[in-house]
Amino acid sequence: MSENSTPERIMNLICNDLAKDISREDVTYESSLFDDFQLDSIQLIELFTKLETEFSVELDDDDMDFRHFMSVNTLSEFVDSVVSGSH
Amino acid sequence: MDNYIHDCFSDAALRFPQQTAIWSEGSSLSYEELARTTDSLSQWLQKRLQGKGHRIALLMPKSTEAIISILAILKSGNTYVPLGDSWSDGRINKICLDGQFSLLITDQKDRAIGSQGCHVLSVGSELWLNALGTSVDPGMTAPSIVKEDTAYILYTSGSTGIPKGVCVSHGAAAFFPSWAKNEFSINETDRVASVSPLTFDLSTFDLFTSFAAGATVYIVPEMLKVFPARLSEFMQTHRITCLYAVPSTLILMAQRGKLQNRDFGQLKNVLFAGEEFPVPLFKAFRELMPAGIDYANLYGPTETNVCTYYRVPEGFDGSVFPIGRALPGTHLFVRNAQNNTQSGQTSGELCVAGPAVMSGYFGINDSDADYWVKNPQGGEHRAYATGDQVSTSGDGEWSYHGRLDKMVKIWGYRVELGEVEACLLELAFIDQAVVIKRSGKSAAGDELVAFILNLKNSDKSASEKANADGCALADDESEIDEIRLAISHCKKNLPPYMVPKEIKQLAEIPTNNTGKVDRLRLENLAAE
């Protein structure tokens, strides 16, 4: 995937700013945010704000659900749907 | 009948048998069902363990099963010790070594913990189901419990790197829930949202105040705290009447919780504790909530449970919340830097004597310890020196002015910075570690930042990288690997809230003119 794809941008956000002990080579877009990236609840809150800045969107809290926060791929689909206004 | 916390439950179960005692996702139990199940498990424990006074660890999320276990442990005259299911295996192993448990009740038997030779009761196993399903033997006598027996032990951060177990006796455990029930008029019509984990003393209000009143405990799934709009929806759906939470949770609800879209018509009490609630953020929260809710700031370290309370008046216009007045029967006084506790002093370190003060830290013979102070007013209770700086205006109202030591709060959880530093120093390549709290940089609130020194690296880099400040930051590959390793080591050995969000390697740890670590300079460096 290109560097500018949504999943790659999300992956960079997580690896560079949040899961600093995780090497990029050890995770994929399907890796679990909790089990593999080991993000804790406080880091998830940071991730919301980082996503909003990175994609210049406002994430509606009513739409946020666990199922969007399973992996980079599920997050990416969620962000894309918000960006395209289909959510 | 005595008024121990499990007796109060049994009493409510007789008065409100059909009332729902616990609601959790997927299962609820009435008072009658909970009483029967806990009687069965209690008798099983009595037969299995012989005698009272055993420490029984719980490793599972807050759930119906966890609460059944707690009540059964109390009824059988034993001590419950909650372990956080988000805690690392390393930390749990340390606590198992310290606590010498007779039994571990868990739904995570596959976790890599040694449990140090104690027996394991696995939730959901055949053994568990049998223990819960056996009919109660009316001929079996209940153990005789005295008020000095330990009801529970809560492990908190310890500055030397080993968590400390705060022992709370049955006598002490009974005091706060019964006071809170009367003070906040909790009764059988209440629906109390339980957000705090069992390892946190806020949970004792949720469980034991509710159970004494015949109210219903709604177990809030752990993850809802991260999805504040889901948490507020949960509160609306279940028509929650009482919420006791750390300010961090309430602040997040005000910011992202969609409070303006919710109907909180039933809510009557919002209680907060564990950390300071900045008044402007409190006001932002209150503006989004319906009028007529009672707010109260409760204060007290785990060692004393809640010892002061401040009911926020309607037109509160102060810039900080006082911690308020002493609970009845609780005597507060201060000691100054010279260890003097003469009466008439209005500011210094807060000392607390009263019925809810802990009996001591588990396994430590501490009768001579500095934190035990003679109560100048005499009386049956010795006083615990909290390490908190306070002042009083003389009219019985107290204010909090910070810590005397290196303890900070992250999301209301106590963190001894020394425990995080000790964890980092376990790594051979770290020669010095200093951990500080950083505020205002992350959306998630306060966080920890660690500074580490590796003499090997700093020797080679001192000449090439030191800037005018002498605080060059690491940037080469091996140092980045070391930082990665350090974070990973902390994650394996500390609970999530104690893991530094950032670790910076320095060529030199700055000191002030007395030779002490210049923490202020590090705080500035961390904020950059």
Interface residues (C-beta under 8 A of the other chain):
Chain A: K20 D21 S23 Q38 D40 S41 I42 Q43 L44 I45 E46 F48 T49 D61 D62 M64 D65 F66
Chain B: S86 E222 M223 K225 V226 F227 P228 A229 R230 L252 R256 G257 K258 N261 W411 S442 A443 A444 G445 E447 I483 R484 L485 I487 S488 K491 P496 Y497 V499 K501 E502 I503
